[in-house]
């Protein structure tokens, strides 16, 4: 996705002079210090560290730490080409830590999750709250990953849960979201706790429904591709029909349709072949070791 996005941006630059998501690179390339170049290049290529771009303000070519960087743009994140990819950095950090945690006793995992959450609340109480630390600080987000790990370890639970109770709990959560739309945004960690408690049930539901798994497989490429598609399509609309942005339903519908189609193509021609290759390598390794 990164390579494809860069290619389209460069093509746009050559044809119409608009580099789209690469505009900050072209406009600031002569001002950026070596450390700024290094941070921006390495985080785009290797993903890890992208979330730190929301704790770094960009001034006169240099990057400076600021807890409130979000409120004082421009930030280092302007050089992140696929903006939503910062979440993958946090995910990768968990993968590094996981072998040392998830095989431990479930009570230890739960204790670490509690410690991470307690660390979050204490830090917020001391004034270390910002948009960056709300979602983009791994020590705080670790608790959510560990919540999932605990639920995985309790994977036999669905067979012991009354289906009626499970359906009722899910229905109440959905109705709360629909009819009290402000409740969970204002009490988001209550929503996380409820969803976490329901995860074993949801896993069991997904396991039994092929269409649900298909949606899950589509969600990841959709997550990555939606941002470039939005930027490219909105730029085209502004160029040819600027008054239609925000005033017609055609634009968001078209953007959603293109995003879904692109995600399907990515799954079909990139993800599936790579996954098949990975599985083949794993089976070969098993045969060799045997």
WOTASUL-V493067 format. One record per residue. SS is DSSP state (H for helix, E for strand, - for the rest). PSI is psi in whole degrees, -180 to 180 (NA if undefined). Layout:
ss=(SS | SS)
psi=(PSI | PSI)
//
This chain:
ss=(- | H | H | H | H | H | H | H | H | H | H | H | H | H | H | H | - | - | - | H | H | H | H | H | H | H | H | H | - | - | - | - | - | H | H | H | H | H | H | H | H | H | H | H | H | H | - | - | - | H | H | H | H | H | H | E | E | E | E | - | - | E | E | E | E | - | - | - | H | H | H | - | - | - | E | H | H | H | H | - | - | - | H | H | H | H | H | H | H | H | H | H | H | H | H | H | H | H | - | - | - | - | - | - | - | H | H | H | H | H | H | H | H | H | H | H | H | H | H | H | H | H | H | H | H | - | - | - | - | - | H | H | H | H | H | - | - | H | H | H | H | H | H | H | H | H | H | H | H | H | H | H | H | - | H | H | H | H | H | H | - | - | H | H | H | H | H | H | H | H | H | H | H | H | H | H | H | H | H | - | H | H | H | H | H | H | - | H | H | H | H | H | H | H | H | H | H | H | H | H | H | H | H | H | H | H | H | H | - | H | H | H | H | H | H | H | H | H | H | H | H | H | H | H | H | H | H | H | H | H | H | H | H | H | H | H | H | H | H | H | H | H | H | H | - | - | - | - | H | H | H | H | H | H | H | H | H | H | H | H | H | H | H | H | H | H | H | H | H | H | H | H | H | H | H | H | H | H | H | H | H | H | H | H | H | H | H | H | H | -)
psi=(-39 | -47 | -44 | -41 | -44 | -43 | -45 | -39 | -43 | -38 | -43 | -40 | -42 | -35 | -47 | 2 | 1 | 114 | 3 | -117 | -11 | 3 | -46 | -34 | -45 | -40 | -28 | 2 | -35 | -15 | -22 | 132 | 169 | -40 | -36 | -44 | -46 | -47 | -47 | -44 | -49 | -39 | -33 | -39 | -46 | -3 | -48 | 129 | -3 | -34 | -22 | -17 | -18 | 1 | 8 | 120 | 149 | 119 | 120 | 41 | -10 | 161 | 130 | 137 | 138 | 125 | -31 | 35 | -34 | -37 | -3 | 59 | 163 | 153 | 170 | -23 | -16 | -19 | 0 | 116 | -45 | 93 | -46 | -11 | -9 | -27 | -29 | -30 | -45 | -39 | -43 | -37 | -39 | -39 | -34 | -41 | -25 | -46 | -23 | -6 | -52 | -13 | -2 | 176 | 144 | -31 | -35 | -40 | -44 | -39 | -41 | -38 | -43 | -42 | -41 | -43 | -39 | -40 | -41 | -52 | -40 | -41 | -42 | -41 | -32 | 2 | 6 | 52 | 135 | 178 | -31 | -45 | -10 | -40 | -17 | 28 | 110 | -44 | -30 | -41 | -16 | -35 | -36 | -40 | -43 | -30 | -44 | -38 | -41 | -44 | -37 | -41 | -23 | 32 | -20 | -6 | -41 | -35 | -17 | 0 | 135 | 122 | -35 | -42 | -41 | -46 | -40 | -42 | -44 | -42 | -42 | -42 | -47 | -44 | -36 | -42 | -41 | -47 | -15 | 66 | -20 | -13 | -55 | -35 | -31 | -15 | 56 | -32 | -20 | -40 | -43 | -42 | -42 | -48 | -39 | -42 | -30 | -6 | -46 | -38 | -43 | -37 | -44 | -41 | -46 | -38 | -30 | -3 | 113 | -37 | -33 | -41 | -38 | -41 | -40 | -41 | -31 | -24 | -35 | -52 | -33 | -39 | -40 | -36 | -19 | -34 | -51 | -41 | -44 | -46 | -45 | -48 | -41 | -34 | -42 | -43 | -43 | -34 | -37 | -24 | 67 | -29 | -13 | -16 | 123 | 0 | -5 | 148 | -13 | -39 | -55 | -36 | -45 | -42 | -41 | -44 | -44 | -41 | -46 | -43 | -45 | -39 | -42 | -42 | -40 | -44 | -45 | -42 | -9 | -58 | -50 | -48 | -40 | -40 | -40 | -42 | -41 | -44 | -38 | -42 | -40 | -43 | -39 | -43 | -39 | -40 | -41 | -43 | -30 | NA)
//
